[in-house]
């Protein structure tokens, strides 16, 4: 069985600030990679904020990132 390191990030998303949230995700991803994490988990709906009435309209594809 292969083992691997997982990082779980607990962070807030800010409604109407997706670029700021994506920048924060990038910083967390870099920190996790520095600590040899192979998988990084982020909160659901964090990019555009939680519980917005138009969640489906704000949704975006997540970019694939190779670490």
C-alpha positions in Angstrom: 0.0 0.0 0.0 1.3 3.5 -0.9 1.1 6.2 1.7 1.0 9.9 0.9 0.6 13.2 2.8 -2.6 15.2 2.7 -3.1 18.8 3.8 -6.5 20.1 4.8 -7.0 23.8 4.8 -9.6 25.6 6.9 -10.1 29.1 5.5 -12.9 31.6 4.8 -14.0 32.7 1.4 -15.1 36.3 0.9 -18.2 37.0 -1.1 -17.4 39.0 -4.2 -13.6 38.6 -3.9 -12.8 35.4 -5.9 -9.3 36.7 -7.0 -8.3 37.3 -3.4 -9.5 33.8 -2.4 -7.7 32.2 -5.3 -4.5 34.1 -4.3 -4.9 32.7 -0.7 -5.4 29.2 -2.1 -2.2 29.6 -4.1 -0.3 30.5 -1.0 -1.7 27.6 1.0 -0.9 25.3 -1.9 2.7 26.4 -1.9 3.0 25.9 1.8 1.5 22.5 1.6 3.9 21.6 -1.2 6.8 22.8 0.8 5.7 20.4 3.5 5.6 17.6 1.0 1.8 17.3 0.8 0.6 15.5 -2.4 -3.1 16.4 -1.9 -4.5 19.7 -0.6 -8.1 19.9 0.4 -10.0 23.2 0.6 -13.5 24.0 1.9 -16.4 23.5 -0.4 -17.7 26.7 -2.1 -14.7 28.7 -0.7 -13.9 30.6 -4.0 -17.2 32.6 -4.2 -18.4 32.4 -0.6 -20.9 30.1 1.1 -24.7 30.2 0.9 -25.1 32.6 -2.0 -28.4 32.5 -3.8 -26.7 32.3 -7.2 -24.1 29.7 -6.4 -24.4 27.9 -9.8 -24.0 31.2 -11.7 -20.8 32.0 -9.8 -19.2 28.5 -10.1 -16.0 28.2 -12.0 -13.9 25.2 -13.1 -11.0 24.5 -10.8 -7.7 24.6 -12.6 -5.5 21.5 -12.6 -2.2 22.2 -10.9 0.9 20.0 -11.0 3.1 20.3 -7.9 
